[in-house]
Amino acid sequence: MPVLPGAEPYRHEGGEVGVLLCHGFTGSPQSLRPWAEHLAEHGLTVALPLLPGHGTRWEDMQLTGWQDWYAEVDRELRALRERCAQVFVFGLSMGGALALRLAARHGDAVSGVVVVNPANKVHGLSAYALPVARHLVRTTKGIASDIAKPGVEEIGYDRVPLHAAHSLRVFLRLVDGELPQVTQPLLLLHSPQDHVVPPADSARVLSRVSSTDVTELLLEQSHHVATLDFDADRIFEESLAFIGRLAPSVGKEGTAAGG
């Protein structure tokens, strides 16, 4: 299936500091593209892959599961490590959970983590019905485009395939158990008015990780897809400053690239 226009993966060859960005469940690289481009403009090497089953049609996602999505970002991280001295992992929503698992499993190979509205749990009574319901009903209504800013749309599916949703639920429970293995510096940004992932998920992540260098920032003006919302520029600037603090060469590269 052809990839939806705008949902293509994005890569940029920059300096010796790399960033891997992970998009969300039923979404696409489009939700993180401005963030990725901002990092590239400041001299960073950037990888923003399209997760399997995403960016085409929901029927394709029905055939994939968390193992496929995680394998893709794991592969991208290993590729970045081969050419970069330091690598950071960023993620939105489920992408935040993917980033946190990469940090838990790869240890010192990951220099820092930035997550925006990270998912930690599939909520509601329907979550408990998923193991059975997915065999009876193929989809439920979509979760894309929870954005406060008028006229901005996220490229994502208008339906959620229940086989994939069940796999997501299994994955989030797995990641929750691995959060104590996350020791890297962590920047967590979340929206109090999020209609997809409740603030409780961010609170849970913060309470479970073992990181000692932790920064929590509230995105008061944005909904779930904050990377395309009113607080987008703040996310871009804060994440770049976070990298600059942990990889001092970035500030110097950024001056050269920006000048």
ABEGO torsion letter per residue (X at the ends): XBBBBGABBBBBBBBABBBBBBBBBGBBAAAAAAAAAAAAAAGBBBBBBBBBGBGBBAAAAAABBAAAAAAAAAAAAAAAAAABABBBBBBBEAAAAAAAAAAAAAEAABABBBBBGBBABBBEAAAAAAAAAAAABABBBBABGBBABBGBBBBBBABBBAAAAAAAAAAAAAAAAAAAABABBBBBBBBABBAABBAAAAAAAAAABABABBBBBBBAABBABAAABAAAAAAAAAAAAAAAAABAAAAAAAAAAAX
